[in-house]
Amino acid sequence: MLTRKVRLPPDQRSLLDSYLALAESDRSTLLAFAEFLVSRPGRSMPEPAVPAQPTVLNPIPRPSSETVIGAIKRLSETYPMIDRKELLTESSSLMSAHIMHGRAASAVIDELEALFALHYKRITSAGE
């Protein structure tokens, strides 16, 4: 089988070199963080329009072995009326605490759930 060498730009080569130098568990963390960065608002997929009035919750049960990224996606579907830009700073901070500082996923997910619930409460009580 013939292999073809591909020349990568310096920044991509540096990222690949760093990835290859990591232990397997750290590679998984780096990939999870990259997926998180791609999933942020303003990236690849356009944000859905935010309804003028709060809509009904779409509760999705929390899986027993959920990742932080999975929780953000689940909570975004549970609370579609919340503008994710409003949560960006706080959810990014929580994600960073998990990925960069080793904070337990379950604790971060608990805080994410509380964060989304608080924003939902603000939306629904603002119209009263």
Buried (B, 14 or more C-beta within 10 A) or exposed (E): EEEEEEEEEEEEEEBEEEEEEEEEEEBEBBEBBEEBEEBBBEEEEEEEEBEEEBEEBEEEEBEEEBBBBBBBBBBBEBBBBBBBEBBEEBBBEBBBBBBEEEBEBBEBBBBBBEBBBEBBEEBEEEEE
